[in-house]
Amino acid sequence: MFQRIETQMSKPAFRYSHYDLKEQRTGTVIEITLSAIANVRLMNSSNLERFTETLKHQFIGGVAKKSPIRLTIPEAGHWHLVVDMEGHKSLAESSVKMVDKTAAPRIQKAQQDVTGR
């Protein structure tokens, strides 16, 4: 589980929950559980800064109408998750956890006929 940091700032003008996911590897899957419809935004540090300054920013996610949802870290680095209610009524309760990546199927080399056939 990650620690949620509740934030109320003058910018943006709505409440949101911020999860600092720290350094993550490419392909890491996170699972977000929500109590209501909410916006879910997975961002790197520079986009989080732009978000908090109400500037145009890029993120993975969008309006989550079902729970839980899973997002995949697209590249190695320091990542942040924001759950917000912009355009919705109130702040949803949320939690975030890592989901184990499914192991890749093992490929075994076919056995050769030792008699040379």
N, CA, C and O atoms as CSV, one atom per row, in Angstrom:
chain,resi,resn,atom,element,x,y,z
A,1,MET,N,N,0.833,-1.185,0.000
A,1,MET,CA,C,0.000,0.000,0.000
A,1,MET,C,C,0.873,1.243,0.000
A,1,MET,O,O,1.967,1.256,0.565
A,2,PHE,N,N,0.379,2.262,-0.631
A,2,PHE,CA,C,1.076,3.537,-0.673
A,2,PHE,C,C,0.384,4.507,0.264
A,2,PHE,O,O,-0.813,4.384,0.522
A,3,GLN,N,N,1.128,5.462,0.767
A,3,GLN,CA,C,0.570,6.466,1.671
A,3,GLN,C,C,-0.138,7.531,0.856
A,3,GLN,O,O,0.429,8.081,-0.088
A,4,ARG,N,N,-1.378,7.821,1.221
A,4,ARG,CA,C,-2.158,8.859,0.549
A,4,ARG,C,C,-1.862,10.188,1.226
A,4,ARG,O,O,-1.810,10.280,2.452
A,5,ILE,N,N,-1.670,11.206,0.413
A,5,ILE,CA,C,-1.440,12.544,0.929
A,5,ILE,C,C,-2.621,13.388,0.483
A,5,ILE,O,O,-2.693,13.756,-0.690
A,6,GLU,N,N,-3.552,13.709,1.381
A,6,GLU,CA,C,-4.717,14.537,1.043
A,6,GLU,C,C,-4.246,15.975,0.884
A,6,GLU,O,O,-3.503,16.494,1.717
A,7,THR,N,N,-4.681,16.604,-0.182
A,7,THR,CA,C,-4.207,17.947,-0.460
A,7,THR,C,C,-5.364,18.868,-0.786
A,7,THR,O,O,-6.246,18.522,-1.571
A,8,GLN,N,N,-5.355,20.042,-0.180
A,8,GLN,CA,C,-6.293,21.107,-0.546
A,8,GLN,C,C,-5.434,22.336,-0.774
A,8,GLN,O,O,-4.902,22.919,0.170
A,9,MET,N,N,-5.306,22.715,-2.004
A,9,MET,CA,C,-4.462,23.852,-2.345
A,9,MET,C,C,-5.320,24.910,-3.013
A,9,MET,O,O,-6.437,24.634,-3.450
A,10,SER,N,N,-4.790,26.126,-3.089
A,10,SER,CA,C,-5.534,27.165,-3.795
A,10,SER,C,C,-5.599,26.828,-5.281
A,10,SER,O,O,-6.548,27.217,-5.962
A,11,LYS,N,N,-4.606,26.115,-5.786
A,11,LYS,CA,C,-4.603,25.633,-7.161
A,11,LYS,C,C,-4.284,24.160,-7.103
A,11,LYS,O,O,-3.351,23.819,-6.376
A,12,PRO,N,N,-4.923,23.282,-7.758
A,12,PRO,CA,C,-6.235,23.445,-8.368
A,12,PRO,C,C,-7.310,23.717,-7.326
A,12,PRO,O,O,-7.090,23.528,-6.130
A,13,ALA,N,N,-8.462,24.157,-7.784
A,13,ALA,CA,C,-9.526,24.596,-6.885
A,13,ALA,C,C,-10.398,23.445,-6.389
A,13,ALA,O,O,-11.484,23.682,-5.859
A,14,PHE,N,N,-9.944,22.210,-6.550
A,14,PHE,CA,C,-10.708,21.053,-6.078
A,14,PHE,C,C,-9.777,20.170,-5.253
A,14,PHE,O,O,-8.556,20.229,-5.393
A,15,ARG,N,N,-10.374,19.356,-4.395
A,15,ARG,CA,C,-9.592,18.450,-3.553
A,15,ARG,C,C,-9.152,17.235,-4.349
A,15,ARG,O,O,-9.830,16.796,-5.277
A,16,TYR,N,N,-8.012,16.708,-3.968
A,16,TYR,CA,C,-7.533,15.485,-4.594
A,16,TYR,C,C,-6.657,14.717,-3.618
A,16,TYR,O,O,-6.123,15.278,-2.661
A,17,SER,N,N,-6.521,13.440,-3.875
A,17,SER,CA,C,-5.613,12.593,-3.098
A,17,SER,C,C,-4.402,12.298,-3.968
A,17,SER,O,O,-4.532,11.956,-5.144
A,18,HIS,N,N,-3.231,12.434,-3.377
A,18,HIS,CA,C,-1.978,12.225,-4.102
A,18,HIS,C,C,-1.256,11.027,-3.491
A,18,HIS,O,O,-1.078,10.956,-2.275
A,19,TYR,N,N,-0.845,10.092,-4.335
A,19,TYR,CA,C,-0.058,8.945,-3.904
A,19,TYR,C,C,1.315,9.048,-4.565
A,19,TYR,O,O,1.416,9.081,-5.792
A,20,ASP,N,N,2.359,9.098,-3.760
A,20,ASP,CA,C,3.717,9.106,-4.281
A,20,ASP,C,C,4.127,7.644,-4.463
A,20,ASP,O,O,4.351,6.934,-3.483
A,21,LEU,N,N,4.223,7.203,-5.699
A,21,LEU,CA,C,4.531,5.808,-5.992
A,21,LEU,C,C,6.034,5.526,-5.985
A,21,LEU,O,O,6.453,4.379,-6.140
A,22,LYS,N,N,6.838,6.563,-5.806
A,22,LYS,CA,C,8.300,6.441,-5.769
A,22,LYS,C,C,8.821,5.923,-7.115
A,22,LYS,O,O,8.137,6.026,-8.133
A,23,GLU,N,N,10.021,5.373,-7.107
A,23,GLU,CA,C,10.621,4.837,-8.332
A,23,GLU,C,C,9.939,3.513,-8.684
A,23,GLU,O,O,9.779,2.638,-7.833
A,24,GLN,N,N,9.543,3.385,-9.939
A,24,GLN,CA,C,8.895,2.161,-10.415
A,24,GLN,C,C,9.531,1.718,-11.725
A,24,GLN,O,O,10.051,2.529,-12.491
A,25,ARG,N,N,9.477,0.418,-11.963
A,25,ARG,CA,C,10.005,-0.143,-13.212
A,25,ARG,C,C,8.933,-0.146,-14.288
A,25,ARG,O,O,7.738,-0.146,-13.992
A,26,THR,N,N,9.369,-0.149,-15.523
A,26,THR,CA,C,8.467,-0.280,-16.663
A,26,THR,C,C,7.647,-1.556,-16.506
A,26,THR,O,O,8.189,-2.610,-16.173
A,27,GLY,N,N,6.340,-1.461,-16.747
A,27,GLY,CA,C,5.480,-2.637,-16.703
A,27,GLY,C,C,4.875,-2.936,-15.343
A,27,GLY,O,O,4.040,-3.834,-15.234
A,28,THR,N,N,5.269,-2.213,-14.303
A,28,THR,CA,C,4.679,-2.417,-12.982
A,28,THR,C,C,3.197,-2.072,-13.057
A,28,THR,O,O,2.823,-1.046,-13.626
A,29,VAL,N,N,2.355,-2.923,-12.487
A,29,VAL,CA,C,0.908,-2.708,-12.518
A,29,VAL,C,C,0.448,-2.262,-11.142
A,29,VAL,O,O,0.800,-2.869,-10.130
A,30,ILE,N,N,-0.349,-1.187,-11.112
A,30,ILE,CA,C,-0.943,-0.736,-9.857
A,30,ILE,C,C,-2.455,-0.897,-9.954
A,30,ILE,O,O,-3.040,-0.755,-11.027
A,31,GLU,N,N,-3.073,-1.193,-8.824
A,31,GLU,CA,C,-4.521,-1.365,-8.766
A,31,GLU,C,C,-5.088,-0.290,-7.856
A,31,GLU,O,O,-4.645,-0.115,-6.721
A,32,ILE,N,N,-6.082,0.432,-8.378
A,32,ILE,CA,C,-6.712,1.521,-7.642
A,32,ILE,C,C,-8.143,1.114,-7.323
A,32,ILE,O,O,-8.904,0.746,-8.218
A,33,THR,N,N,-8.509,1.181,-6.042
A,33,THR,CA,C,-9.865,0.886,-5.597
A,33,THR,C,C,-10.532,2.198,-5.196
A,33,THR,O,O,-9.962,2.987,-4.443
A,34,LEU,N,N,-11.733,2.424,-5.700
A,34,LEU,CA,C,-12.457,3.679,-5.465
A,34,LEU,C,C,-13.842,3.409,-4.890
A,34,LEU,O,O,-14.447,2.375,-5.172
A,35,SER,N,N,-14.344,4.352,-4.077
A,35,SER,CA,C,-15.694,4.223,-3.515
A,35,SER,C,C,-16.742,4.901,-4.392
A,35,SER,O,O,-17.939,4.731,-4.163
A,36,ALA,N,N,-16.312,5.663,-5.386
A,36,ALA,CA,C,-17.235,6.389,-6.266
A,36,ALA,C,C,-16.520,6.714,-7.577
A,36,ALA,O,O,-15.309,6.527,-7.694
A,37,ILE,N,N,-17.266,7.196,-8.546
A,37,ILE,CA,C,-16.669,7.648,-9.800
A,37,ILE,C,C,-15.665,8.751,-9.486
A,37,ILE,O,O,-15.956,9.663,-8.712
A,38,ALA,N,N,-14.489,8.662,-10.088
A,38,ALA,CA,C,-13.441,9.659,-9.834
A,38,ALA,C,C,-12.514,9.740,-11.038
A,38,ALA,O,O,-12.488,8.840,-11.877
A,39,ASN,N,N,-11.762,10.814,-11.111
A,39,ASN,CA,C,-10.704,10.940,-12.112
A,39,ASN,C,C,-9.445,10.316,-11.529
A,39,ASN,O,O,-9.093,10.569,-10.377
A,40,VAL,N,N,-8.771,9.501,-12.328
A,40,VAL,CA,C,-7.536,8.851,-11.901
A,40,VAL,C,C,-6.448,9.285,-12.880
A,40,VAL,O,O,-6.590,9.120,-14.092
A,41,ARG,N,N,-5.361,9.841,-12.343
A,41,ARG,CA,C,-4.289,10.368,-13.193
A,41,ARG,C,C,-2.942,9.818,-12.735
A,41,ARG,O,O,-2.494,10.104,-11.624
A,42,LEU,N,N,-2.306,9.036,-13.586
A,42,LEU,CA,C,-0.963,8.519,-13.341
A,42,LEU,C,C,0.009,9.434,-14.082
A,42,LEU,O,O,-0.070,9.570,-15.303
A,43,MET,N,N,0.938,10.066,-13.333
A,43,MET,CA,C,1.818,11.079,-13.918
A,43,MET,C,C,3.239,10.946,-13.401
A,43,MET,O,O,3.478,10.421,-12.313
A,44,ASN,N,N,4.176,11.430,-14.202
A,44,ASN,CA,C,5.548,11.551,-13.721
A,44,ASN,C,C,5.649,12.849,-12.915
A,44,ASN,O,O,4.681,13.604,-12.830
A,45,SER,N,N,6.811,13.106,-12.330
A,45,SER,CA,C,6.969,14.255,-11.433
A,45,SER,C,C,6.746,15.594,-12.123
A,45,SER,O,O,6.121,16.483,-11.544
A,46,SER,N,N,7.244,15.759,-13.346
A,46,SER,CA,C,7.076,17.049,-14.019
A,46,SER,C,C,5.612,17.312,-14.353
A,46,SER,O,O,5.162,18.455,-14.274
A,47,ASN,N,N,4.864,16.279,-14.726
A,47,ASN,CA,C,3.443,16.470,-15.004
A,47,ASN,C,C,2.650,16.702,-13.723
A,47,ASN,O,O,1.658,17.432,-13.742
A,48,LEU,N,N,3.067,16.094,-12.605
A,48,LEU,CA,C,2.403,16.372,-11.329
A,48,LEU,C,C,2.570,17.852,-10.973
A,48,LEU,O,O,1.623,18.501,-10.527
A,49,GLU,N,N,3.768,18.371,-11.171
A,49,GLU,CA,C,4.012,19.783,-10.884
A,49,GLU,C,C,3.114,20.673,-11.756
A,49,GLU,O,O,2.537,21.646,-11.272
A,50,ARG,N,N,3.005,20.334,-13.025
A,50,ARG,CA,C,2.144,21.101,-13.935
A,50,ARG,C,C,0.675,20.999,-13.492
A,50,ARG,O,O,-0.061,21.984,-13.552
A,51,PHE,N,N,0.253,19.804,-13.046
A,51,PHE,CA,C,-1.113,19.600,-12.554
A,51,PHE,C,C,-1.396,20.519,-11.363
A,51,PHE,O,O,-2.438,21.173,-11.309
A,52,THR,N,N,-0.457,20.562,-10.404
A,52,THR,CA,C,-0.687,21.367,-9.195
A,52,THR,C,C,-0.655,22.864,-9.495
A,52,THR,O,O,-1.179,23.664,-8.720
A,53,GLU,N,N,-0.050,23.239,-10.603
A,53,GLU,CA,C,-0.031,24.649,-11.012
A,53,GLU,C,C,-1.154,24.965,-12.005
A,53,GLU,O,O,-1.192,26.048,-12.589
A,54,THR,N,N,-2.068,24.003,-12.187
A,54,THR,CA,C,-3.213,24.084,-13.115
A,54,THR,C,C,-2.786,24.401,-14.544
A,54,THR,O,O,-3.474,25.114,-15.274
A,55,LEU,N,N,-1.630,23.850,-14.926
A,55,LEU,CA,C,-1.168,23.971,-16.304
A,55,LEU,C,C,-1.526,22.703,-17.064
A,55,LEU,O,O,-1.864,21.681,-16.468
A,56,LYS,N,N,-1.449,22.782,-18.371
A,56,LYS,CA,C,-1.715,21.605,-19.193
A,56,LYS,C,C,-0.701,20.517,-18.835
A,56,LYS,O,O,0.500,20.778,-18.761
A,57,HIS,N,N,-1.187,19.316,-18.617
A,57,HIS,CA,C,-0.333,18.202,-18.217
A,57,HIS,C,C,-0.786,16.931,-18.907
A,57,HIS,O,O,-1.907,16.848,-19.408
A,58,GLN,N,N,0.091,15.945,-18.929
A,58,GLN,CA,C,-0.225,14.651,-19.530
A,58,GLN,C,C,-0.316,13.605,-18.434
A,58,GLN,O,O,0.393,13.669,-17.430
A,59,PHE,N,N,-1.204,12.638,-18.645
A,59,PHE,CA,C,-1.375,11.576,-17.656
A,59,PHE,C,C,-1.945,10.350,-18.329
A,59,PHE,O,O,-2.440,10.413,-19.455
A,60,ILE,N,N,-1.870,9.237,-17.628
A,60,ILE,CA,C,-2.511,7.993,-18.048
A,60,ILE,C,C,-3.697,7.813,-17.117
A,60,ILE,O,O,-3.566,7.987,-15.906
A,61,GLY,N,N,-4.845,7.469,-17.664
A,61,GLY,CA,C,-6.036,7.276,-16.846
A,61,GLY,C,C,-7.202,8.038,-17.410
A,61,GLY,O,O,-7.374,8.108,-18.627
A,62,GLY,N,N,-8.011,8.615,-16.537
A,62,GLY,CA,C,-9.211,9.340,-16.937
A,62,GLY,C,C,-10.306,9.102,-15.918
A,62,GLY,O,O,-10.030,8.831,-14.750
A,63,VAL,N,N,-11.556,9.205,-16.366
A,63,VAL,CA,C,-12.689,8.992,-15.463
A,63,VAL,C,C,-12.843,7.491,-15.225
A,63,VAL,O,O,-13.044,6.717,-16.161
A,64,ALA,N,N,-12.746,7.100,-13.965
A,64,ALA,CA,C,-12.899,5.694,-13.588
A,64,ALA,C,C,-14.329,5.478,-13.119
A,64,ALA,O,O,-14.732,5.978,-12.069
A,65,LYS,N,N,-15.090,4.730,-13.906
A,65,LYS,CA,C,-16.490,4.465,-13.565
A,65,LYS,C,C,-16.660,3.130,-12.858
A,65,LYS,O,O,-17.703,2.871,-12.258
A,66,LYS,N,N,-15.635,2.278,-12.925
A,66,LYS,CA,C,-15.668,0.973,-12.270
A,66,LYS,C,C,-14.488,0.887,-11.312
A,66,LYS,O,O,-13.496,1.600,-11.466
A,67,SER,N,N,-14.603,0.029,-10.344
A,67,SER,CA,C,-13.517,-0.181,-9.396
A,67,SER,C,C,-13.411,-1.666,-9.094
A,67,SER,O,O,-14.444,-2.328,-8.990
A,68,PRO,N,N,-12.227,-2.214,-8.949
A,68,PRO,CA,C,-10.935,-1.552,-9.081
A,68,PRO,C,C,-10.538,-1.403,-10.546
A,68,PRO,O,O,-11.099,-2.046,-11.433
A,69,ILE,N,N,-9.552,-0.534,-10.772
A,69,ILE,CA,C,-8.975,-0.394,-12.110
A,69,ILE,C,C,-7.478,-0.632,-11.994
A,69,ILE,O,O,-6.889,-0.456,-10.927
A,70,ARG,N,N,-6.871,-1.035,-13.102
A,70,ARG,CA,C,-5.434,-1.282,-13.125
A,70,ARG,C,C,-4.780,-0.395,-14.177
A,70,ARG,O,O,-5.291,-0.229,-15.285
A,71,LEU,N,N,-3.640,0.169,-13.801
A,71,LEU,CA,C,-2.839,0.969,-14.718
A,71,LEU,C,C,-1.423,0.422,-14.720
A,71,LEU,O,O,-0.938,-0.075,-13.703
A,72,THR,N,N,-0.764,0.515,-15.866
A,72,THR,CA,C,0.595,0.010,-16.013
A,72,THR,C,C,1.567,1.171,-16.141
A,72,THR,O,O,1.342,2.100,-16.917
A,73,ILE,N,N,2.640,1.113,-15.381
A,73,ILE,CA,C,3.695,2.128,-15.454
A,73,ILE,C,C,4.356,1.998,-16.832
A,73,ILE,O,O,4.881,0.933,-17.156
A,74,PRO,N,N,4.341,3.067,-17.653
A,74,PRO,CA,C,4.836,2.944,-19.025
A,74,PRO,C,C,6.353,2.976,-19.171
A,74,PRO,O,O,6.889,2.444,-20.143
A,75,GLU,N,N,7.050,3.592,-18.222
A,75,GLU,CA,C,8.516,3.643,-18.291
A,75,GLU,C,C,9.074,3.815,-16.888
A,75,GLU,O,O,8.402,4.327,-15.992
A,76,ALA,N,N,10.311,3.380,-16.716
A,76,ALA,CA,C,10.950,3.469,-15.402
A,76,ALA,C,C,11.086,4.928,-14.987
A,76,ALA,O,O,11.371,5.799,-15.809
A,77,GLY,N,N,10.878,5.182,-13.692
A,77,GLY,CA,C,11.020,6.533,-13.175
A,77,GLY,C,C,10.194,6.730,-11.921
A,77,GLY,O,O,9.627,5.782,-11.377
A,78,HIS,N,N,10.133,7.979,-11.468
A,78,HIS,CA,C,9.375,8.354,-10.268
A,78,HIS,C,C,7.955,8.709,-10.711
A,78,HIS,O,O,7.764,9.590,-11.549
A,79,TRP,N,N,6.960,8.019,-10.146
A,79,TRP,CA,C,5.561,8.168,-10.580
A,79,TRP,C,C,4.667,8.615,-9.437
A,79,TRP,O,O,4.955,8.384,-8.262
A,80,HIS,N,N,3.567,9.266,-9.819
A,80,HIS,CA,C,2.572,9.768,-8.872
A,80,HIS,C,C,1.191,9.402,-9.394
A,80,HIS,O,O,0.963,9.354,-10.603
A,81,LEU,N,N,0.270,9.143,-8.463
A,81,LEU,CA,C,-1.120,8.896,-8.825
A,81,LEU,C,C,-1.964,9.942,-8.112
A,81,LEU,O,O,-1.800,10.179,-6.915
A,82,VAL,N,N,-2.861,10.561,-8.856
A,82,VAL,CA,C,-3.793,11.535,-8.288
A,82,VAL,C,C,-5.201,11.027,-8.515
A,82,VAL,O,O,-5.556,10.636,-9.627
A,83,VAL,N,N,-6.007,11.031,-7.457
A,83,VAL,CA,C,-7.434,10.724,-7.546
A,83,VAL,C,C,-8.148,12.022,-7.204
A,83,VAL,O,O,-7.983,12.567,-6.113
A,84,ASP,N,N,-8.950,12.514,-8.156
A,84,ASP,CA,C,-9.637,13.781,-7.899
A,84,ASP,C,C,-11.081,13.705,-8.349
A,84,ASP,O,O,-11.489,12.782,-9.054
A,85,MET,N,N,-11.837,14.694,-7.924
A,85,MET,CA,C,-13.272,14.715,-8.205
A,85,MET,C,C,-13.656,15.913,-9.074
A,85,MET,O,O,-14.805,16.353,-9.044
A,86,GLU,N,N,-12.711,16.440,-9.841
A,86,GLU,CA,C,-13.034,17.567,-10.709
A,86,GLU,C,C,-14.213,17.171,-11.602
A,86,GLU,O,O,-14.136,16.192,-12.344
A,87,GLY,N,N,-15.299,17.937,-11.524
A,87,GLY,CA,C,-16.498,17.631,-12.296
A,87,GLY,C,C,-17.429,16.637,-11.626
A,87,GLY,O,O,-18.475,16.302,-12.184
A,88,HIS,N,N,-17.072,16.159,-10.446
A,88,HIS,CA,C,-17.906,15.212,-9.697
A,88,HIS,C,C,-18.240,15.837,-8.346
A,88,HIS,O,O,-17.739,16.912,-8.017
A,89,LYS,N,N,-19.097,15.156,-7.553
A,89,LYS,CA,C,-19.641,15.772,-6.337
A,89,LYS,C,C,-18.702,15.867,-5.148
A,89,LYS,O,O,-18.569,16.948,-4.574
A,90,SER,N,N,-18.050,14.791,-4.754
A,90,SER,CA,C,-17.216,14.832,-3.547
A,90,SER,C,C,-15.995,13.942,-3.752
A,90,SER,O,O,-15.878,13.265,-4.774
A,91,LEU,N,N,-15.094,13.945,-2.783
A,91,LEU,CA,C,-13.875,13.155,-2.897
A,91,LEU,C,C,-14.162,11.682,-2.611
A,91,LEU,O,O,-14.709,11.340,-1.563
A,92,ALA,N,N,-13.791,10.824,-3.541
A,92,ALA,CA,C,-13.976,9.389,-3.356
A,92,ALA,C,C,-12.906,8.850,-2.420
A,92,ALA,O,O,-11.774,9.335,-2.422
A,93,GLU,N,N,-13.255,7.857,-1.629
A,93,GLU,CA,C,-12.249,7.134,-0.859
A,93,GLU,C,C,-11.465,6.304,-1.863
A,93,GLU,O,O,-12.033,5.775,-2.819
A,94,SER,N,N,-10.156,6.192,-1.646
A,94,SER,CA,C,-9.338,5.459,-2.605
A,94,SER,C,C,-8.202,4.740,-1.903
A,94,SER,O,O,-7.785,5.125,-0.810
A,95,SER,N,N,-7.714,3.701,-2.539
A,95,SER,CA,C,-6.520,2.995,-2.072
A,95,SER,C,C,-5.777,2.487,-3.300
A,95,SER,O,O,-6.369,2.247,-4.352
A,96,VAL,N,N,-4.468,2.329,-3.140
A,96,VAL,CA,C,-3.614,1.907,-4.243
A,96,VAL,C,C,-2.700,0.799,-3.758
A,96,VAL,O,O,-2.163,0.869,-2.653
A,97,LYS,N,N,-2.520,-0.234,-4.589
A,97,LYS,CA,C,-1.578,-1.292,-4.247
A,97,LYS,C,C,-0.908,-1.801,-5.518
A,97,LYS,O,O,-1.422,-1.641,-6.624
A,98,MET,N,N,0.240,-2.411,-5.327
A,98,MET,CA,C,0.956,-3.041,-6.437
A,98,MET,C,C,0.307,-4.380,-6.719
A,98,MET,O,O,-0.141,-5.079,-5.810
A,99,VAL,N,N,0.267,-4.718,-7.979
A,99,VAL,CA,C,-0.241,-6.021,-8.382
A,99,VAL,C,C,0.936,-6.775,-8.981
A,99,VAL,O,O,1.654,-6.237,-9.825
A,100,ASP,N,N,1.138,-8.003,-8.555
A,100,ASP,CA,C,2.248,-8.789,-9.110
A,100,ASP,C,C,2.068,-8.949,-10.605
A,100,ASP,O,O,0.974,-9.226,-11.097
A,101,LYS,N,N,3.169,-8.766,-11.311
A,101,LYS,CA,C,3.122,-8.977,-12.754
A,101,LYS,C,C,2.981,-10.467,-12.997
A,101,LYS,O,O,3.586,-11.278,-12.296
A,102,THR,N,N,2.190,-10.822,-13.979
A,102,THR,CA,C,2.044,-12.238,-14.298
A,102,THR,C,C,3.346,-12.733,-14.899
A,102,THR,O,O,3.947,-12.083,-15.754
A,103,ALA,N,N,3.752,-13.864,-14.445
A,103,ALA,CA,C,5.003,-14.427,-14.939
A,103,ALA,C,C,4.870,-14.766,-16.418
A,103,ALA,O,O,3.840,-15.277,-16.858
A,104,ALA,N,N,5.895,-14.484,-17.158
A,104,ALA,CA,C,5.891,-14.823,-18.584
A,104,ALA,C,C,5.922,-16.335,-18.715
A,104,ALA,O,O,6.572,-17.018,-17.923
A,105,PRO,N,N,5.218,-16.862,-19.717
A,105,PRO,CA,C,5.221,-18.314,-19.879
A,105,PRO,C,C,6.639,-18.817,-20.158
A,105,PRO,O,O,7.400,-18.179,-20.885
A,106,ARG,N,N,6.979,-19.947,-19.584
A,106,ARG,CA,C,8.309,-20.522,-19.794
A,106,ARG,C,C,8.311,-21.270,-21.109
A,106,ARG,O,O,7.426,-22.075,-21.397
A,107,ILE,N,N,9.319,-20.985,-21.890
A,107,ILE,CA,C,9.456,-21.675,-23.180
A,107,ILE,C,C,10.568,-22.692,-23.026
A,107,ILE,O,O,11.699,-22.363,-22.669
A,108,GLN,N,N,10.216,-23.933,-23.304
A,108,GLN,CA,C,11.210,-24.996,-23.176
A,108,GLN,C,C,11.647,-25.427,-24.560
A,108,GLN,O,O,10.845,-25.523,-25.488
A,109,LYS,N,N,12.920,-25.680,-24.672
A,109,LYS,CA,C,13.477,-26.152,-25.925
A,109,LYS,C,C,13.015,-27.589,-26.141
A,109,LYS,O,O,13.037,-28.413,-25.226
A,110,ALA,N,N,12.594,-27.869,-27.377
A,110,ALA,CA,C,12.158,-29.233,-27.692
A,110,ALA,C,C,13.335,-30.194,-27.558
A,110,ALA,O,O,14.461,-29.873,-27.938
A,111,GLN,N,N,13.062,-31.355,-27.021
A,111,GLN,CA,C,14.122,-32.348,-26.867
A,111,GLN,C,C,14.487,-32.914,-28.231
A,111,GLN,O,O,13.620,-33.194,-29.059
A,112,GLN,N,N,15.772,-33.076,-28.443
A,112,GLN,CA,C,16.246,-33.616,-29.721
A,112,GLN,C,C,16.382,-35.122,-29.605
A,112,GLN,O,O,16.643,-35.673,-28.535
A,113,ASP,N,N,16.196,-35.759,-30.737
A,113,ASP,CA,C,16.373,-37.204,-30.807
A,113,ASP,C,C,17.882,-37.467,-30.761
A,113,ASP,O,O,18.609,-37.063,-31.668
A,114,VAL,N,N,18.340,-38.126,-29.731
A,114,VAL,CA,C,19.778,-38.359,-29.548
A,114,VAL,C,C,20.339,-39.342,-30.562
A,114,VAL,O,O,21.559,-39.449,-30.687
A,115,THR,N,N,19.507,-40.052,-31.279
A,115,THR,CA,C,20.005,-41.013,-32.274
A,115,THR,C,C,20.245,-40.322,-33.606
A,115,THR,O,O,20.688,-40.963,-34.558
A,116,GLY,N,N,19.961,-39.020,-33.693
A,116,GLY,CA,C,20.244,-38.288,-34.923
A,116,GLY,C,C,19.109,-38.307,-35.914
A,116,GLY,O,O,19.277,-37.795,-37.021
A,117,ARG,N,N,17.985,-38.854,-35.590
A,117,ARG,CA,C,16.851,-38.906,-36.522
A,117,ARG,C,C,16.091,-37.630,-36.571
A,117,ARG,O,O,15.112,-37.523,-37.309
